[in-house]
Amino acid sequence: MSKLRPGNTNSKHQQQNYVRTDTTDTVDTVTDIATAMEIPSVHSDEELFKQPPQNEDCSICCIQLPALWSGSKYMSCCGKEICSGCQKRAGGSLCPFCRTPTPITEEQIVTRNKKRIEKDDAYAIHNMGSYYHDGSYGMQQNHPKALEYWHRSGELGYAGSYHNIGTYYDLGYGVVADKKKAAYYWELAAMLGHVVARHNLGVVEENKGNLDRALKHYMIAVGIGCIESMENIKELFMDGYATQEDYEKALSTYQAYVDGIRSELRDKAASFNDRYVYY
């Protein structure tokens, strides 16, 4: 069984995976709005297992953006997301969409991101939370600040921020570990289409022995590009907990996802460098 995936809490400027480095850093629960917040009642199955929205299309080639974080890049100049193929073709000196010069210094990156925050850009707000999480781009590491920005970003509809909050609670990173809160925020992220959060919910249910519910989560995750969920469904099938029909459906669903996001430009970029891999 594939394990829980921590995913990516950082902005796509940095393109790094979130790794828990210690367990000693806790925060004042008075200032930690996530800890202070009382978790509402759990989501209904009708809400939870509803087919999530698909990713938007690339602003250049108009093909659906991949779920894998390396398959696209956020442009803080115009707030557009550009796929890896269009990004590679354009090079790195200008934005492929608005032709604005790419920021070079940390100060330029932060200044540009702040301008997007003023426009209530959920992705830019998420990025600022990531700067505080990492202690990067001139920001001191501050977990309550990171959570504050991620809550605001999530409320504006950015699924990755809810996933990050859930990961904090799952690992006890900067907060007291709380599996119920972790699952709650992963549910919020999954319902908005976050593939890692959806896969994680499947793993949680499988660990509890709720294999029917795990399979439902994995099936949805496969449809939005999660190869780990595909592998878990295969294991369930091999162990007799999923049917051949389930396995074949997962295979065809994943292939349909790949067919929907694939392009010659993206394939060329992926063959050039792993940072452009998109499935």
Beta strands, then each sheet from edge to edge (+ up, - down):
strand 1: 72-75
strand 2: 80-83
sheet 1: 1+ 2-
end
